[in-house]
Structures are given as structure tokens and as C-alpha cells.
Amino acid sequence: MGLAGAARHARRPVPRRVPAGGCRLSDSLASSLRSRLRLDGADPDLAGRLRSLRQQVERIADQVALIPGSRRSSAASAHAELDRRLTDVTDRAARGADVGGLLAPLESRAATIERDLIVAASARAHAKADHAQATREVAELTARGQAVRSLAHRAVASVTPSPRLGVPDVTALGDVPTEPAELSAYRERLGRVERALSMAHAEYAAALDRLEDLTERARRVRAALAAAGSEDAMSTVADQTAAVLEDRPTDLTRLEALVQAQESYAKTMGVRP
């Protein structure tokens, strides 16, 4: 080796031997750092689960706030319990405790409570819509009831025999309830009121329609007989028919018999009303 080669060899760094104690210290510092990072919540699994739980508990608090005050106590207690348990678990984790066994039951409990609150909120929304619909139905049935009662009074005063159906008053059901179960039963009763009103309307309207039909038939047959010069033979019956029509309430049974008698005579004489 020449002088130049010796010089180059002399400039090469000579590896230094690290004492074994230095390696252990480095490992200890790294372990301490890793432990410190986990305790501060940097561990991906633990930190993520705790953060997710905290977000869930806050969502539950928002759901509880939507519940009417009179029905909020049980949900508020459940939320308070979750918040206390989560705070305890978080504090334990910060002190370095193993909280893995505590997280799973807490996550399950939080999921159950949140699910129940979401279902309850949906039920309240449906109940609110049903309450509004029931309120509209009550207003409609109240107006229909007044109209049917007016029709019934007119029919009873105008014809005999007349229907004797009761006309229900929807206001007798009381105020529209807010509880879902009570509201469901209330709407069933509204349905029965609606069917009863429809039946009463049909019966009383039919009685008045029958009077109108017989009145028109009596007019047509009398006019047809007069036009055919056959009025005199049925004049007595025609006068009786007119008298019955003037009576109130009008006897529909007798009126129909008189009209049919004139129509039969007209048919015999070849006269078409």
C-alpha cells in the first residue's frame, strides 16, 4: 500500500461499538413514548372507539332533548348513565388501565339506547302527523254531522214514515289525544262515526228523494190524462193525491198507492205519462 492508499484508509470512519446499556435505554424510551401516546388517546383502536362513543352519547343527548318533558325522565336517566360510564372509562384509559373489557358492553348499551330513541322519535313524528289528520277529520265530521242533522230534521218534517237513525256527534269523542295508543283507538272511533253519518245521510236523503219522485210522477200522470181527455175518470184520485202532497209530513205509503192507481189507469187507456 502506498502513501496515498494509506491516507485514504486512515480517513475511513471506524465504527463505534454502542454499549449494551445504551440499547436498553433507547428501547425503554421508545416503550415509554409508545405507552405515553396510547395513554393520550393516540392508539388508533382505543382512541377511535372512545371518540365514536362520545359522539354517540352526544347524539343521544340531542334525541333526549326532543322528547316532551313529561316523558323525558327515563331517557334522560339512560343518557346520564351512559355519560357517567363513558367518562369513567375515558379516565381509566388516561391512567393506563386496560379498558377493553368495559368498552364492548358500553358500546352495546349506547347502540340500543340510540336505536330505541330513533324509533321513538319516528313514532312521535307519525303520531304528530296522525294527530293533525285526526284534527282535520274531526272538523270535517263536525260539519258533516251538522248537515246530516239538518237533512234528518227536514226529512222527519216532510215525510212519513221517515228513517229513525241517530246522527252521531263527533264532539262527544272529546279532544284528539296525543298518546299514540290512545290516538289509534280514537281514529277507529272516528271511522265508526264517519260510517254512521254516511248511512244516516243515505237513508234520510232517500226518503226525500222518494217524495220528490212521487211528486213528479203525480204531476206527469195528471198532465198526461188531461192531455188525453181522460182526466175526469181519475179526478177524485187526482184530488186526493194533491191533498196528500199538501200534508206535512206527507204519507209516502198512501201517496205511492194513489200515484200507482193513476199510472195503472193511464196505461189501461194507452196514455203514457
HELIX and SHEET records of a PDB file:
HELIX    1   1 LEU A    3  ARG A   11  1                                   9    
HELIX    2   2 ALA A   20  LEU A   39  1                                  20    
HELIX    3   3 PRO A   44  LEU A   66  1                                  23    
HELIX    4   4 GLY A   69  ARG A   71  5                                   3    
HELIX    5   5 SER A   73  ALA A   94  1                                  22    
HELIX    6   6 GLY A  100  SER A  158  1                                  59    
HELIX    7   7 VAL A  170  LEU A  173  5                                   4    
HELIX    8   8 PRO A  180  ALA A  227  1                                  48    
HELIX    9   9 ASP A  232  MET A  234  5                                   3    
HELIX   10  10 SER A  235  GLU A  246  1                                  12    
HELIX   11  11 LEU A  252  THR A  268  1                                  17    
SHEET    1   A 2 VAL A 159  THR A 160  0                                        
SHEET    2   A 2 THR A 250  ASP A 251  1                                        
END                                                                             
